[in-house]
Amino acid sequence: MADPNVLNPHLPEFDRFLYASVGEDRNGYVVTVLSTLARLGLDPWNETAELVALGRDGARSRLGKLLARFPDVPTLASDHGRVARDLSQLLPEGRASASLKRAASTVTVGRPGTSGVIWAVLAFIFVLFQMFKVGGSGSGE
């Protein structure tokens, strides 16, 4: 039977936190925690696992520092502490995060067989490229 998480291999416990808004950017678009962490060059799922492992107070402090570094949402310049406090309440409960962190790091490494799929896609693209570049038989060239 197929794995039900094959299309979304990330932990659902993190979804409420990762898809929460940190505010609006200069163009009026809502920016999520996931987008914020990614734009800061961090892996959102690993960083969330780290935050959960820190506990609420540690997570609030670290998150406040991260949000203060994020210039895309103007209101964070002055209000990052409140936003960090509110967002830290959305993290999964407890320090029992060793298993969550282990699961999150396993997800980023990849699933068995993933490299085979990647190679198959690359081979397919190569074949298409050859067909268009060289042309098929009977093309008259």
Secondary structure by P-SEA (a helix, b strand, c coil): ccccccccccccccccccccccccccccccccaaaaaaaacccaaaaaaaaaaacaaaaaaaaaaaaaaccccccccccaaaaaaaaaaaccccccaaaaaaaaaaaaacccaaaaaaaaaaaaaaaaaaaaacccccccc
